[in-house]
Amino acid sequence: MKGLKIFTIFQVMLFFLFAGPSMTQAQPQTQTQTKEVEFNAGNAYEHARYLSEKIGPRPAGSKGEQKAAQYIRYILEQAGWKVKEQPFSKVIVQNDPLNPENRITIINSQNIIAELPGQISETVLLGAHYDSADSSAPGAVDNASGVGVLLELAKILGNKPHRETYQLIFFGAEEAGLVGSEYYVSQADLSAVRWMINLDMVGTPLEVDIAGKTSSPPELVRQVVKVVNQEGVPFHLSRDFLVMTRGGTQGGNSDFSSFLDHGIPSIGFGISGRPEGYFHRPEDQIDKLSLQDIDRIGPLILELIKSVQLPSAGPQNWDSSYLTFQLGSHVFILPTMGLRLLFVIILFFTGYLLVRVFINKKRVNAKNIGYYLLGILSLAGLAVGVVSLSGAGEILYQKIKETEILWFAYPGLFLVIRFLLGLSLILLAMRILKKIPLPRSENFYWLAATGSLLLITTFLALYRLDIAYPFLFWLLCIDLLYFWPNLLLVLIAPYFIYHIHWELLNSHQWSSFYEILHLYPILSTLVYSGLLMPILFSGIYVVFRRPKHIKLILKITKVPAFVTIILSLILIGFIPSYTRAYPQTIRVQKEWAGNQTAQYHIVSHDFIPKDISKGFNQRPSKNIYLSAQADKPPMSLEGVVVDKGSRSFNLSLKMNYVREPYRVQIKLTSSKPFYITQMDDFLPINKLPRKVKLEGKERKGQYELILERTPPQKPVLQWTIEGESTVQVTTEISFPDLKPNLTLEKSNLSVDYLEIYRSEFQF
């Protein structure tokens, strides 16, 4: 036993041995007065003001984005840079398993590329996207802030002698899924690029983002963290553990991810933590941008350009499955080789313990397999019950408060209350378990916990080693539980699972994660019940190994557990779902259906506030329809169908716009398969991926195809369609409502104003 304890201590020492040499440490230093004078934060701020106030919303392909491109080009040329535009049209095929529509979108935009040649061709590349999220978002922080800093840096770099070549890229259509940066890297010669810096939503505390679909090189991370510490800027190092984020449709948090995918060392800078409710909203205005933040970021980027030195240029391969751990301003890096060795050691150690259990006199009796199976099923039922009951209060208050997104304003409380409820329910359930004839073999429960974690860890390690690390740590804790049965170790074991959720709560991914949980409640319950099972198994193992201590714990915690459950349920009722910082989003749409009279449609993903519904004499709901004044529609549409025979039709749509719309969407629906055999340049067929076909995709008993595009829009569309049944054509055309007649004023609301023209016909 003594030897095993020494072996365990050796494993912990080995972990820090591999992490320790990669520690990045530096004492924060005060920025020098020279750097503050060189970078003029006021100029950067005024650039951001002009983009967000004078130009305003800049979604991909819009007039606003084109004006922003002209402004950026003018400033760069004045600073002495060689500038060119890189226009592009890219087809985006929706790949969202949660919303499996056959949606194909053509995105039109352009990148602005500026170059300042140096003594050598090796290049340092700086980037920022200049588009905004949609037609109602001014995009001051996201991302006029990054553009403003980059434009001021352009003036400074143009006046300094430099050895390396500098290139600035202002990406279009980032908000559509990194479209501009992906197009750039697919077309550019990257052989001379040494490394890339991306600015997106700059501010402090600083987010140093090192992960997209792959991770930044460890050497780049070390050097960047060292400089950030030297400049005295507080930061958070973002390391992506989540498969769902990396495998998502966007593929990363910002444009640097596209460069990482092509082997270019890259890193991103933004605002750390969960962005406030102005993120992608009309409230993202210049007052949200801090001049002090800009004054910190600008000199930091200049110092990075000067200080970071990488050995080679062009696409490279590096260790991308390493792990990072941050303690204050210190960053530890565990390389992949160390992680592999740790995995092998823990795997062999677990195997040794499994053999030890099976040769033990108190080993599990194979003859009682049915008895053990009953125990597993009982605990599985308990896990499902605990997970379900921990969400019962939320479901109750969703009905009472007529709110679905209950935790939008305070997601941190979601995790805390769920954890407290779950722990209290487990402690109370332990009293019930004592009365159930469960298997009394302590080794059985340790084997069940170890075996389940061993399978999960091995499976994830075969997929990607760094993703398996949370479960590898959990497995090590369960191994240690064999020698030191203690409830504290049971709760610490899934620490990195908690950590992942905490990181998620403090990011813009939170609302999407919350929606997934509620769209798939049964699947979510099963997943979290599966995660709870090893905790229950290991907890019962402790109960049998330390029965005296457990009896005392259960006795002491009986009343506190009941009190915690009651207080938690009461607390849920008093927590506001929306606040001024995190408001409810609502759309006010003025809609025309063909030649019919206009109506207002007030819509939200949650219930519209009662006082607003009452003010319009409506019952609380997610949709309110009101009559509107008899304004003329912003366009007219004429559809012509010509039968070509053999179930083939020519479809012609003629659209007369009063002003150019932002988005044109055409949805085709039929009860049987149909195909588009010919199409004009509404959506260039030659740009479609090979696997994508312009045909109806079956969904809920209907065949659907959705085609849409951003500006510039075409006034006439001509397609040829083959089908076996009637095809319904629904055309929806969206305009920003610049002067809405119906406005909603409330502190906890964020409102989009749109005009929608809709037309339907069949052929």
Secondary structure, DSSP 8 states (H G I E B T S, - for coil): -HHHHHHHHHHHHHHHHHHGGG-B--------HHHHHHS-HHHHHHHHHIIIIII----TTSHHHHHHHHHHHHHHHHTT-EEEEEEEEEEEE---TTS---EEEEEEEEEEEEEE--SSS-EEEEEEE---SSTT---IIIIIHHHHHHHHHHHHHHTS--SSEEEEEEES-STTTSHHHHHHHHHS--TTEEEEEEESS--SSEEEE-BSSSB--HHHHHHHHHHHHHTT--EEEE----HHHHTSSS-SSSTHHHHHHTT--EEEEEE-S---TTTTSTT--GGGS-HHHHHHHHHHHHHHHHH---S--SS-----S-EEEEETTEEEEE-HHHHHHHHHHHHHHHHHHHHHHHHSTT---GGGHHHHHHHHHHHHHHHHHHHHHHTHHHHHHHHHTT-S-TTSS-HHHHHHHHHHHHHHHHHHHHHHHTTS-----HHHHHHHHHHHHHHHHHHHHHH-HHHHHHHHHHHHHHHHHTTS--HHHHHHTTHHHHHHHHHHHTSTTHHHHHHHHHHSHHHHHHHHHHHHHHHHHHHHHHHHHSHHHHHHHHHHHHHHHHHHHHHHHHHHHHS-S--SSS-EEEEEEEEEETTS--EEEEE-SS---HHHHHHTT--S-SEEEEE------SEEEEEEEEEEETTEEEEEEEEEESS--SEEEEEEEESS-EEEEEE-TTS-GGGS-TT--SB-EEETTEEEEEEEE-SS--SEEEEEEEESS-EEEEEEEEEE-SS-SS----TTEEEEEEEEEEEEEE-
